[in-house]
Amino acid sequence: MKKYDLIVLGGGSGGLTAAAGAASLGAAVALIHAGPLGGDCLWTGCVPTKSFIHSAKMIYQSQEATQFGLSFSGSPDFNVMQIRLQESIAQIGRHDDPDRFRQLGVDLFEGYGSFLSPHEITVDGNEQIYGKRIVIATGSSPHIPPIPGLEKVNYLTNENAIQLKDRPHSLLVIGGGPIGVEFAQSFARVGAEVTVIEQAPTILFREDEELVPYVVKALERENIRLMTNTVVSRVNGSHVHVVQNGQESQISVDRILVAVGRVPNTKRLNLENAGVRVATNGSIEVNDHLQTNIPHIYAVGDVNGRYPFTHTAGYEGKITVSNALFGLKRKANYNNLPWVTYSDPELFHLGLTEKEAREKVANIQVYKAMLNEMDRFIIDRQREGMIKVITDRKGYIIGAHAVAEGAGEFMQEVVFAKHHGHKIGDLSHVIHPYPTKVGGVQQVADLYWREKLFGGQLSKWIKRYLKWFR
């Protein structure tokens, strides 16, 4: 039985980061993966879905050209969208080429790994290997709710929706979270009649409640029907029965897309043979060091149930390398973790929402500005949206949110500031080129000094000082 310093189960972002990092430091590493390297993000998640979203956006924006006297006709060609999507996967996938990892010294085993004991792994029940340390990074899969009749129809998930050759005439999206919203808007933009079902009182219910209405308005403007406080009771072929606020109705659709969350991929692992503890939702329990209850076994990415983002998995993979190989006790800290919903406009999230901040922190300050007050957004005719920064009483950033085109890009300056412990006032001193969207961040930060200088006791002293020198 061959022995390794580290065995990694899973070839997605977290697993590849851990395997490459450990091998580059001279460790003997085995990487067990089922299917091509790259994981859900490369093949069915981030990369293809964002390509799909971009193509749909191009089609939608072409309609705006009619105000300049241009005209367009015809229907979107799904084959072209597929070609662009596959080109993106092929180019980005070069980073995950198996030969790259072999050159780093990683031994690749294709198949499903499962535990025989706390240190022994078998690949598809055949080859057996031994790991001094083991990292579980097997990712997650779409959660399929137990709706009567759903299993009898050819429903879609994020994994196969992007593979359609023709657009459906009508589409029902079950779930108003980020995945559901992104797909709903994209399919509507290529001509589908879209209805979104969400059991919560609002879509995107984990986001700052003051910003979500801007996304709602944008979706409704594109004729997307949003049904909140609604559940699907049963499916009968093309007829979907829903209950909204106690009232039952029926919707007829061509296709159904299920987007109600993810479930960790743990069923094939035989975790009981290693004694690894699993939570009631199926995720693997880990401590702040990303260790399971078995200290030499770690879990990173979607499988640990914390934050289902590619950038989180990569971050956790880096921490695991140092902890597993060198016995360090680095803790995973998610206080500065941002995420983006890639709707149009984009919805950016960092730290606490205003509601959470008021519940957890005393004496908060909220600084915000509307896009119709920011020159670059006015120029680009993108005047609906806002930027909001939440601080403690000393001015340290505890949350930041934005709803605007490109918010996921221009708000990164705030991520840097929060990560390095800067106050909001520091962003006011940064020189930004004019006119840019990131200038809106500075405009919000200026509000901090305006309040400091022209409000309260300091303002009185300034007035006295100026009066004395007249």
C-alpha positions in Angstrom: 0.0 0.0 0.0 1.6 3.3 -1.1 1.8 6.0 1.6 1.3 9.7 1.2 1.8 12.8 3.3 -1.5 14.0 2.1 -4.5 12.5 0.3 -7.0 14.9 -1.3 -10.5 13.7 -2.2 -12.0 15.9 -4.8 -10.7 17.8 -7.8 -12.5 21.1 -7.4 -11.2 24.5 -6.3 -10.5 23.5 -2.7 -9.0 20.1 -3.5 -6.8 21.4 -6.3 -5.5 24.3 -4.2 -4.6 21.9 -1.3 -3.0 19.4 -3.7 -0.9 21.9 -5.6 0.1 23.8 -2.5 1.2 20.7 -0.6 3.1 19.2 -3.6 4.9 22.5 -4.3 6.2 22.3 -0.7 7.7 18.8 -1.3 5.0 16.7 0.2 4.0 13.3 -1.3 0.4 14.0 -2.5 -2.3 11.8 -4.0 -5.4 13.4 -5.6 -8.5 11.3 -6.1 -11.1 12.7 -8.4 -14.1 11.5 -10.4 -14.4 13.0 -13.8 -12.3 15.9 -15.2 -10.4 18.2 -12.9 -11.9 21.6 -12.1 -15.0 20.6 -10.2 -18.5 22.1 -10.4 -17.2 25.7 -10.9 -15.4 24.9 -14.1 -17.9 22.5 -15.7 -21.4 23.3 -14.5 -21.1 26.3 -12.1 -19.2 29.6 -12.1 -17.5 29.5 -15.5 -20.4 28.3 -17.8 -23.2 30.0 -16.0 -21.4 33.4 -16.1 -20.7 32.9 -19.8 -24.5 32.1 -20.3 -25.3 35.3 -18.3 -23.0 37.4 -20.4 -24.4 36.1 -23.7 -28.0 36.8 -22.5 -26.9 40.3 -21.4 -25.5 41.0 -24.8 -28.8 39.9 -26.4 -30.8 42.1 -24.0 -28.6 45.2 -24.4 -28.9 45.0 -28.2 -32.5 46.0 -27.8 -31.3 49.4 -26.4 -29.7 50.2 -29.7 -33.2 50.8 -31.2 -33.1 54.3 -29.7 -30.3 55.1 -32.1 -32.4 54.2 -35.1 -31.2 50.6 -35.4 -33.4 47.5 -35.6 -32.9 43.8 -34.9 -34.9 40.7 -35.8 -34.7 36.9 -35.3 -34.4 34.7 -32.3 -31.2 34.0 -30.2 -29.1 31.1 -31.4 -28.5 28.8 -28.5 -25.7 27.1 -30.4 -23.7 30.3 -30.5 -24.2 30.6 -26.7 -23.0 27.0 -26.3 -19.9 27.6 -28.4 -19.0 30.7 -26.4 -19.6 28.8 -23.2 -17.5 25.8 -24.2 -14.7 28.1 -25.4 -14.6 29.7 -21.9 -14.4 26.3 -20.2 -11.6 25.1 -22.6 -9.5 28.2 -22.0 -9.9 28.4 -18.3 -9.7 24.7 -17.9 -6.0 24.8 -19.0 -5.2 25.8 -15.4 -6.6 22.5 -14.3 -4.8 20.3 -16.8 -3.9 16.9 -15.2 -0.3 17.2 -16.6 0.2 20.4 -14.6 -0.4 18.5 -11.4 1.6 15.5 -12.5 4.5 17.9 -13.1 4.1 19.2 -9.6 4.5 15.6 -8.4 0.9 14.8 -7.6 -0.3 11.2 -8.2 -3.7 11.3 -9.8 -6.3 8.6 -9.2 -9.5 8.8 -11.3 -12.5 7.4 -9.5 -14.4 7.7 -6.3 -12.5 7.6 -3.1 -13.9 6.1 0.1 -12.6 5.4 3.6 -11.6 1.9 4.7 -10.2 3.3 8.0 -9.1 6.7 9.3 -5.9 6.6 7.2 -6.8 4.2 4.4 -8.6 5.1 1.2 -9.8 2.9 -1.6 -10.4 4.1 -5.2 -13.6 2.5 -6.6 -13.0 -0.4 -4.3 -9.9 -1.4 -6.0 -6.6 0.3 -5.3 -5.8 1.2 -1.7 -3.6 4.0 -0.5 -2.5 5.4 2.9 -2.6 9.0 4.0 -0.9 10.6 7.0 -3.3 13.5 6.5 -6.5 13.6 4.4 -8.4 16.5 2.9 -12.1 16.0 1.9 -13.1 18.4 -0.9 -15.8 16.5 -2.7 -18.1 19.5 -3.2 -21.9 19.5 -3.5 -24.8 18.8 -5.8 -28.1 20.5 -6.4 -30.7 19.8 -3.7 -33.9 18.3 -5.2 -36.9 18.9 -2.9 -39.4 16.0 -2.3 -42.1 17.6 -4.4 -44.7 15.0 -5.5 -44.5 14.4 -9.3 -41.2 16.3 -9.7 -39.3 13.1 -10.2 -41.5 12.2 -13.2 -40.6 15.3 -15.3 -37.3 16.2 -17.0 -36.5 19.0 -14.6 -33.4 21.3 -15.0 -30.7 22.3 -12.5 -27.7 24.5 -13.0 -25.9 21.5 -14.3 -28.0 20.8 -17.3 -29.8 24.1 -17.9 -26.7 25.5 -19.7 -26.7 22.5 -22.0 -30.1 23.2 -23.6 -30.0 23.4 -27.4 -33.2 25.4 -27.6 -34.8 27.9 -25.2 -38.0 26.8 -23.5 -41.1 29.0 -24.3 -41.9 29.1 -20.6 -39.8 28.3 -17.5 -40.7 27.9 -13.8 -37.8 28.5 -11.5 -38.1 27.0 -8.0 -36.0 29.1 -5.7 -35.3 32.8 -5.5 -31.7 32.7 -4.3 -28.7 33.7 -6.4 -28.8 30.7 -8.7 -32.5 31.0 -9.4 -32.4 34.8 -9.9 -29.4 34.6 -12.3 -31.0 31.9 -14.5 -34.4 33.5 -14.4 -33.1 36.8 -15.7 -30.9 35.1 -18.4 -33.7 32.9 -19.8 -36.1 35.8 -19.8 -33.5 37.8 -21.8 -33.4 35.2 -24.5 -37.2 35.2 -24.8 -38.6 32.7 -22.3 -41.6 33.5 -20.1 -40.3 33.1 -16.6 -41.9 32.6 -13.2 -39.9 32.5 -10.0 -41.3 30.7 -6.9 -39.8 31.6 -3.5 -41.2 30.4 -0.2 -39.6 33.3 1.8 -41.3 36.8 1.8 -38.7 38.1 -0.6 -36.2 36.8 -3.1 -32.5 37.0 -2.1 -33.5 37.0 1.6 -30.0 36.8 2.9 -29.1 40.1 1.4 -29.5 43.6 2.8 -33.2 44.3 2.6 -32.8 47.9 1.4 -30.9 46.8 -1.7 -33.0 43.8 -2.8 -36.0 45.9 -4.1 -33.7 47.3 -6.8 -33.1 43.8 -8.2 -36.8 43.0 -7.8 -37.7 46.1 -9.9 -35.2 45.1 -12.6 -36.6 41.6 -12.8 -40.2 42.8 -13.0 -39.3 45.3 -15.6 -38.1 42.4 -17.7 -41.5 40.7 -17.3 -40.3 38.1 -14.8 -43.1 37.0 -12.5 -42.0 36.8 -8.9 -44.2 34.7 -6.5 -43.0 35.0 -2.9 -44.5 33.4 0.1 -45.2 30.5 -2.3 -44.4 26.8 -2.3 -44.8 24.2 -5.0 -47.3 21.5 -3.7 -47.1 19.1 -6.6 -46.2 18.7 -10.2 -48.4 17.0 -12.8 -46.6 16.9 -16.1 -46.5 20.5 -17.4 -48.9 21.7 -14.7 -47.4 23.0 -11.5 -49.6 23.4 -8.5 -48.5 26.2 -6.1 -49.8 27.6 -2.8 -49.3 31.3 -2.2 -50.5 32.7 1.1 -52.8 29.8 1.6 -54.3 30.1 -1.9 -53.7 27.3 -4.5 -53.3 27.9 -8.2 -51.9 26.2 -11.2 -49.1 27.2 -13.6 -48.5 25.6 -17.0 -44.9 25.6 -18.2 -42.6 23.9 -20.6 -39.7 23.3 -18.2 -38.9 23.5 -14.5 -35.6 24.6 -13.1 -34.8 23.6 -9.5 -32.5 26.1 -7.6 -33.2 25.5 -3.9 -29.7 25.1 -2.6 -27.0 22.5 -2.5 -26.3 19.2 -0.6 -22.7 18.1 0.3 -21.3 15.1 -1.7 -20.6 12.6 1.2 -22.7 9.5 0.3 -19.8 7.7 -1.4 -17.2 8.4 1.2 -18.1 5.8 3.8 -17.2 8.3 6.5 -18.4 5.9 9.2 -15.3 3.8 8.6 -13.2 6.8 9.6 -15.4 7.9 12.4 -15.9 11.3 10.8 -18.9 13.2 12.2 -21.6 14.5 9.9 -24.2 17.2 10.7 -27.9 16.7 10.2 -27.8 18.5 6.9 -25.2 16.1 5.5 -22.3 18.5 5.8 -19.0 17.4 7.5 -18.5 19.2 10.8 -15.2 21.0 11.1 -13.6 23.3 13.7 -12.0 26.7 13.1 -8.9 25.0 11.8 -11.1 23.0 9.3 -10.4 19.8 11.1 -13.1 17.2 11.5 -13.5 15.4 14.8 -10.7 13.1 13.5 -7.7 15.6 13.8 -5.8 14.4 10.7 -8.8 14.6 8.5 -9.9 18.0 7.1 -12.9 19.2 5.0 -12.9 22.2 2.8 -15.3 23.8 0.3 -19.0 23.0 -0.1 -18.7 19.7 1.7 -18.3 21.4 5.1 -21.5 23.4 4.7 -20.1 26.8 5.5 -20.0 29.1 2.4 -20.6 27.5 -1.0 -18.3 29.7 -3.0 -15.4 28.8 -5.2 -13.3 31.6 -3.6 -14.1 30.2 -0.2 -13.0 26.7 -1.1 -9.7 28.1 -2.5 -9.1 30.1 0.7 -9.8 27.0 2.9 -7.5 24.9 0.8 -4.6 27.2 1.5 -5.3 27.2 5.2 -5.5 23.4 5.2 -2.1 23.0 3.6 -0.3 24.9 6.4 -2.3 23.3 9.1 -2.1 19.7 7.8 1.6 19.7 6.7 3.2 21.9 9.4 0.8 21.5 12.3 -0.1 25.2 12.4 -3.3 26.3 13.9 -4.5 28.9 11.4 -8.2 29.6 11.7 -10.6 30.2 8.9 -11.9 33.7 9.2 -14.9 34.6 7.1 -15.4 38.2 8.5 -14.0 39.7 5.3 -15.6 37.2 2.8 -17.4 38.9 -0.1 -19.9 37.4 -2.5 -21.8 38.6 -5.5 -25.1 37.8 -7.1 -24.6 38.2 -10.8 -28.0 39.6 -11.6 -28.3 42.8 -13.6 -27.7 45.0 -11.6 -25.2 43.0 -9.6 -25.7 42.6 -5.9 -22.5 42.8 -3.7 -22.3 41.6 -0.1 -19.6 42.0 2.5 -19.9 41.4 6.2 -23.1 42.3 8.1 -26.3 43.6 6.7 -27.7 46.7 8.3 -30.3 44.5 10.1 -27.7 42.1 11.4 -25.4 45.0 12.5 -28.2 46.6 14.5 -28.8 43.3 16.2 -25.2 42.5 17.0 -23.3 45.8 17.3 -24.0 48.9 19.4 -24.0 52.4 18.0 -23.5 51.6 14.3 -23.3 54.2 11.5 -24.7 53.8 8.0 -23.3 55.7 5.1 -25.0 55.4 1.7 -25.4 57.2 -1.6 -27.7 56.6 -4.6 -26.4 56.0 -8.1 -28.3 59.0 -9.4 -26.0 61.1 -7.3 -22.8 59.6 -8.8 -21.5 61.1 -12.1 -20.3 57.9 -13.9 -23.6 56.1 -13.3 -25.5 59.1 -14.5 -23.3 59.2 -17.6 -23.9 55.5 -18.3 -27.7 55.9 -17.6 -27.5 53.5 -14.7 -29.2 55.6 -12.1 -31.1 53.0 -10.1 -29.1 51.5 -7.2 -27.0 52.4 -4.2 -23.8 51.9 -2.3 -24.0 51.3 1.5 -21.2 51.0 4.1 -21.9 50.1 7.7 -19.4 50.9 10.5 -19.1 50.7 14.2 -19.0 53.9 16.2 -15.3 54.4 15.6 -15.6 54.2 11.8 -14.4 50.6 11.3 -16.2 48.8 8.5 -18.4 45.9 9.6 -20.5 45.6 6.4 -20.7 46.9 2.8 -23.3 46.4 0.1 -24.0 47.7 -3.3 -26.5 47.1 -6.1 -25.1 48.4 -9.4 -23.6 47.2 -12.7 -20.1 46.1 -11.9 -20.6 46.2 -8.1 -18.6 42.9 -7.8 -15.6 44.8 -9.2 -15.6 48.3 -7.9 -16.4 47.3 -4.3 -13.2 45.3 -3.9 -11.6 48.4 -2.6 -13.9 48.2 0.4 -12.9 44.5 0.9 -9.3 45.5 1.0 -10.0 48.2 3.5 -12.0 46.0 5.8 -9.5 43.1 5.6 -6.7 45.4 6.7 -8.6 47.2 9.4 -9.0 50.6 7.7 -11.7 53.0 8.7 -14.2 54.2 6.2 -12.6 57.7 6.3 -9.4 56.2 4.9 -11.2 55.5 1.6 -12.0 59.2 1.3 -8.3 60.0 1.1 -7.7 57.7 -1.9 -7.4 59.5 -5.2 -9.7 57.9 -7.8 -9.7 58.8 -11.5 -12.7 60.7 -12.7 -15.3 59.6 -13.8 -15.3 56.0 -12.5 -17.7 53.8 -10.7 -15.3 53.2 -7.9 -15.5 57.0 -7.3 -18.9 56.2 -5.8 -17.1 54.4 -2.9 -15.1 57.6 -2.2 -18.4 59.6 -2.3 -19.8 57.4 0.4 -16.6 57.6 2.4 -16.8 61.4 2.2 -20.0 61.3 4.2 -18.0 60.1 7.2 -15.9 63.3 7.2 -18.8 65.5 6.5 -20.5 64.1 9.6 -17.3 64.4 11.7 -16.5 67.9 10.6 -19.9 69.5 10.3 -21.8 67.7 13.0 -21.5 67.5 16.7 -19.0 69.2 19.0 -16.2 69.3 16.5 -18.2 71.5 14.2 -18.7 74.1 17.0 -15.0 74.3 17.6 -14.2 74.7 13.9 -16.7 77.6 13.7 -15.1 79.2 16.7 -11.7 78.8 15.3 -12.6 80.3 11.9 -14.4 83.2 13.6 -11.4 83.9 15.8 -9.2 84.3 12.7 -11.5 86.6 10.8 
